[in-house]
């Protein structure tokens, strides 16, 4: 029975990584296309969709590695805090994923030779959107792994 519980958590972790990676890839693509539109480049819907699919196949796997490492570190921290502050468990997971990927971006930007590893994170809007994408994946993990509700009086939640 314990093996099935571990397998279930691993499956939910992989689902969270997949969701965050897909959302982050789509966010990154749309911010890059928006930057091109600022210099009067016409981007028809077909090109927008084709570029999104291309980035899902090319960028998302690389981003998934970054997200996987981030969530591997952030989710246990969120779980620890979530046990203390039960009413805010989902919010804590969201914030852990969002802040975790921000730290990962900062580390990547510091280590890699290019000025910014992910172009969408150059501006505050793109950075926040990427953080939200990973936060959503993290919050979905929290939702799928939430403990069963206990009946009776609770002191801290």
SELONU-384098 format. One record per residue: x negated, y, z of N, C-alpha, C in turn; residue in one letter. Coordinates in steps of 0.02 Angstrom, whole numbers. Layout:
BEGIN
ATOM     n_c1     n_c2     n_c3    ca_c1    ca_c2    ca_c3     c_c1     c_c2     c_c3   residuo
ATOM        X        Y        Z        X        Y        Z        X        Y        Z         a
...
//
This chain:
BEGIN
ATOM     n_c1     n_c2     n_c3    ca_c1    ca_c2    ca_c3     c_c1     c_c2     c_c3   residuo
ATOM      -41      -60        0        0        0        0      -43       63        0         x
ATOM      -98       62       37     -142      120       41     -174      134      -28         x
ATOM     -191       80      -65     -220       87     -131     -172      124     -178         x
ATOM     -107      108     -174      -57      142     -215      -51      216     -197         x
ATOM      -58      231     -133      -55      301     -112     -115      340     -140         x
ATOM     -173      310     -137     -233      343     -164     -226      351     -240         x
ATOM     -203      300     -273     -193      303     -346     -143      357     -364         x
ATOM      -91      364     -324      -40      416     -335      -70      486     -329         x
ATOM     -111      497     -278     -143      562     -268     -192      577     -326         x
ATOM     -229      527     -348     -275      536     -404     -236      554     -467         x
ATOM     -180      521     -478     -139      536     -537     -113      608     -534         x
ATOM      -91      630     -475      -66      698     -467     -123      749     -476         x
ATOM     -182      732     -452     -241      774     -462     -256      783     -537         x
ATOM     -256      727     -573     -269      730     -645     -215      770     -682         x
ATOM     -152      762     -660      -98      801     -689     -108      876     -676         x
ATOM     -129      893     -616     -142      964     -598     -199      992     -641         x
ATOM     -251      953     -650     -308      975     -692     -284      984     -764         x
ATOM     -246      937     -790     -221      941     -858     -176     1003     -867         x
ATOM     -129     1013     -822      -84     1070     -826     -123     1136     -823         x
ATOM     -167     1143     -775     -206     1204     -768     -250     1216     -829         x
ATOM     -279     1163     -857     -323     1170     -915     -284     1191     -977         x
ATOM     -226     1161     -987     -185     1180    -1045     -161     1252    -1038         x
ATOM     -135     1270     -980     -112     1339     -970     -170     1389     -977         x
ATOM     -227     1373     -947     -285     1417     -952     -310     1424    -1023         x
ATOM     -310     1370    -1060     -332     1373    -1130     -285     1417    -1171         x
ATOM     -220     1409    -1160     -172     1450    -1197     -178     1524    -1178         x
ATOM     -189     1537    -1114     -199     1607    -1092     -261     1636    -1125         x
ATOM     -316     1599    -1124     -378     1621    -1153     -369     1636    -1227         x
ATOM     -335     1593    -1263     -323     1603    -1335     -283     1666    -1347         x
ATOM     -230     1675    -1310     -186     1732    -1322     -221     1798    -1305         x
ATOM     -262     1799    -1253     -299     1860    -1237     -351     1875    -1291         x
ATOM     -383     1824    -1317     -431     1835    -1371     -396     1861    -1434         x
ATOM     -339     1834    -1450     -301     1857    -1509     -276     1928    -1498         x
ATOM     -256     1944    -1437     -234     2012    -1422     -291     2062    -1431         x
ATOM     -352     2041    -1412     -410     2085    -1421     -423     2097    -1496         x
ATOM     -413     2047    -1537     -420     2056    -1609     -367     2103    -1637         x
ATOM     -307     2099    -1610     -254     2144    -1633     -269     2217    -1615         x
ATOM     -307     2228    -1563     -325     2296    -1545     -368     2330    -1598         x
ATOM     -402     2290    -1638     -442     2319    -1692     -406     2309    -1759         x
ATOM     -340     2311    -1756     -296     2309    -1815     -302     2247    -1857         x
ATOM     -314     2191    -1826     -314     2127    -1861     -244     2098    -1858         x
ATOM     -218     2081    -1915     -151     2052    -1918     -156     1977    -1903         x
ATOM     -116     1954    -1856     -117     1883    -1837      -46     1856    -1842         x
ATOM      -31     1823    -1897       36     1794    -1905       48     1737    -1854         x
ATOM      110     1721    -1844      129     1669    -1796       95     1602    -1812         x
ATOM       92     1585    -1876       61     1521    -1896      -13     1519    -1875         x
ATOM      -48     1574    -1883     -119     1577    -1863     -124     1574    -1786         x
ATOM      -79     1607    -1752      -78     1606    -1679      -69     1534    -1653         x
ATOM      -21     1498    -1683       -9     1429    -1664      -68     1384    -1681         x
ATOM      -96     1393    -1740     -153     1353    -1762     -214     1364    -1716         x
ATOM     -225     1427    -1698     -280     1444    -1654     -269     1414    -1584         x
ATOM     -207     1416    -1562     -191     1387    -1496     -205     1312    -1495         x
ATOM     -185     1277    -1548     -198     1205    -1553     -273     1192    -1557         x
ATOM     -307     1232    -1596     -380     1224    -1602     -415     1232    -1534         x
ATOM     -393     1282    -1496     -423     1293    -1430     -403     1238    -1380         x
ATOM     -343     1211    -1388     -324     1155    -1344     -369     1095    -1356         x
ATOM     -390     1086    -1417     -434     1029    -1433     -508     1045    -1419         x
ATOM     -527     1108    -1427     -598     1126    -1420     -616     1156    -1352         x
ATOM     -578     1204    -1329     -595     1239    -1267     -568     1203    -1205         x
ATOM     -507     1177    -1209     -474     1148    -1151     -515     1092    -1118         x
ATOM     -547     1047    -1156     -586      995    -1122     -644     1023    -1080         x
ATOM     -678     1074    -1106     -732     1106    -1068     -704     1141    -1007         x
ATOM     -649     1176    -1016     -617     1210     -961     -592     1160     -909         x
ATOM     -569     1102     -932     -544     1050     -887     -599     1027     -838         x
ATOM     -661     1024     -862     -716     1005     -817     -723     1057     -762         x
ATOM     -720     1120     -782     -726     1175     -733     -668     1173     -683         x
ATOM     -608     1161     -709     -549     1157     -665     -553     1096     -619         x
ATOM     -575     1040     -646     -580      978     -606     -626      988     -546         x
ATOM     -684     1018     -558     -731     1030     -503     -701     1080     -453         x
ATOM     -670     1132     -480     -639     1183     -437     -587     1151     -392         x
ATOM     -541     1113     -421     -487     1083     -381     -513     1029     -334         x
ATOM     -566      995     -353     -595      945     -310     -619      976     -244         x
ATOM     -640     1039     -248     -663     1075     -188     -606     1114     -155         x
ATOM     -562     1143     -196     -510     1187     -169     -451     1150     -137         x
ATOM     -431     1094     -166     -372     1059     -140     -381     1033      -68         x
ATOM     -438     1004      -50     -445      983       20     -444     1042       69         x
ATOM     -472     1098       48     -471     1158       91     -398     1181      100         x
ATOM     -360     1181       46     -290     1201       50     -250     1153       93         x
ATOM     -266     1088       88     -230     1038      128     -244     1050      203         x
ATOM     -307     1064      219     -323     1077      289     -286     1136      317         x
ATOM     -285     1190      279     -248     1250      301     -172     1237      300         x
ATOM     -150     1199      250      -79     1185      244      -51     1145      303         x
ATOM      -93     1105      334      -71     1067      393      -60     1112      453         x
ATOM      -97     1167      455      -89     1214      510      -32     1262      496         x
ATOM      -30     1287      435       20     1338      415       70     1306      366         x
ATOM      109     1260      390      154     1221      347      201     1262      304         x
ATOM      231     1315      329      277     1352      286      243     1383      225         x
ATOM      178     1393      228      142     1425      174      100     1376      133         x
ATOM      114     1312      140       73     1261      107       67     1272       32         x
ATOM      123     1283       -2      122     1294      -75       83     1356      -94         x
ATOM       92     1409      -57       56     1471      -70      -19     1462      -59         x
ATOM      -37     1425       -6     -108     1412        7     -140     1372      -49         x
ATOM     -104     1323      -76     -130     1284     -132     -138     1328     -194         x
ATOM      -88     1369     -207      -92     1415     -265     -154     1459     -258         x
ATOM     -162     1490     -200     -219     1535     -188     -285     1498     -191         x
ATOM     -287     1436     -166     -350     1398     -168     -371     1385     -240         x
ATOM     -324     1367     -282     -341     1356     -353     -361     1420     -387         x
ATOM     -324     1473     -375     -338     1537     -408     -405     1566     -386         x
ATOM     -417     1567     -322     -480     1595     -296     -538     1548     -315         x
ATOM     -525     1484     -313     -577     1436     -331     -602     1445     -403         x
ATOM     -556     1456     -449     -577     1464     -519     -612     1531     -529         x
ATOM     -594     1581     -490     -629     1645     -493     -701     1636     -472         x
ATOM     -712     1598     -419     -780     1583     -396     -817     1544     -451         x
ATOM     -783     1496     -482     -814     1457     -536     -834     1501     -595         x
ATOM     -791     1549     -612     -807     1597     -665     -869     1637     -647         x
ATOM     -871     1661     -586     -928     1701     -563     -993     1660     -566         x
ATOM     -989     1598     -545    -1049     1555     -547    -1070     1543     -619         x
ATOM    -1022     1528     -663    -1038     1516     -734    -1068     1578     -766         x
ATOM    -1039     1636     -751    -1066     1698     -780    -1136     1713     -754         x
ATOM    -1150     1694     -693    -1216     1705     -664    -1268     1657     -694         x
ATOM    -1247     1594     -705    -1294     1543     -728    -1306     1543     -804         x
ATOM    -1255     1560     -842    -1260     1553     -915    -1289     1616     -947         x
ATOM    -1323     1609    -1003    -1357     1666    -1034    -1310     1718    -1065         x
ATOM    -1251     1698    -1088    -1206     1748    -1118    -1177     1794    -1064         x
ATOM    -1158     1855    -1084    -1134     1904    -1033    -1074     1879     -995         x
ATOM    -1026     1848    -1030     -966     1821     -998     -950     1754    -1030         x
ATOM     -942     1702     -989     -930     1635    -1014     -863     1629    -1050         x
ATOM     -810     1656    -1020     -743     1653    -1050     -721     1725    -1063         x
ATOM     -713     1741    -1127     -699     1810    -1148     -636     1838    -1114         x
ATOM     -586     1798    -1104     -523     1823    -1075     -534     1851    -1004         x
ATOM     -588     1830     -972     -599     1852     -902     -637     1918     -899         x
ATOM     -651     1948     -956     -686     2013     -956     -644     2068     -924         x
ATOM     -579     2066     -936     -534     2116     -908     -495     2087     -849         x
ATOM     -468     2131     -809     -432     2110     -749     -370     2070     -767         x
ATOM     -334     2091     -819     -273     2056     -840     -287     1984     -859         x
ATOM     -338     1974     -901     -355     1907     -922     -380     1864     -865         x
ATOM     -420     1894     -822     -445     1857     -763     -388     1835     -719         x
ATOM     -342     1881     -704     -284     1863     -662     -241     1810     -695         x
ATOM     -231     1815     -761     -191     1765     -796     -223     1696     -793         x
ATOM     -289     1693     -800     -325     1629     -795     -320     1602     -724         x
ATOM     -326     1646     -675     -320     1626     -605     -250     1599     -591         x
ATOM     -199     1631     -618     -130     1608     -609     -121     1539     -641         x
ATOM     -150     1528     -700     -145     1463     -733     -171     1407     -689         x
ATOM     -228     1417     -658     -257     1366     -615     -217     1362     -549         x
ATOM     -195     1419     -525     -153     1420     -465      -89     1380     -474         x
ATOM      -60     1384     -534        1     1345     -548      -14     1270     -545         x
ATOM      -69     1250     -576      -88     1179     -573      -97     1156     -501         x
ATOM     -130     1197     -462     -142     1181     -391      -76     1178     -352         x
ATOM      -31     1224     -366       34     1225     -331       76     1165     -350         x
ATOM       72     1143     -413      108     1083     -434       82     1022     -395         x
ATOM       16     1019     -386      -13      965     -345       16      967     -275         x
ATOM       21     1026     -246       48     1034     -178      120     1009     -176         x
ATOM      157     1026     -226      228     1006     -228      236      930     -233         x
ATOM      194      900     -275      199      828     -286      173      787     -226         x
ATOM      130      817     -187      100      781     -130      126      804      -63         x
ATOM      178      843      -63      202      869        2      226      813       46         x
ATOM      213      820      111      234      768      158      309      767      165         x
ATOM      334      709      184      406      703      195      426      748      254         x
ATOM      485      777      248      508      821      302      525      780      364         x
ATOM      503      808      419      518      776      484      575      813      516         x
ATOM      618      775      548      673      805      584      652      823      654         x
ATOM      682      873      681      667      891      750      636      960      754         x
ATOM      617      979      814      589     1045      828      517     1050      806         x
ATOM      499     1104      773      430     1117      753      409     1183      782         x
ATOM      347     1187      800      322     1249      831      291     1294      777         x
ATOM      244     1269      737      211     1311      687      240     1301      617         x
ATOM      295     1272      610      325     1264      544      351     1198      537         x
//
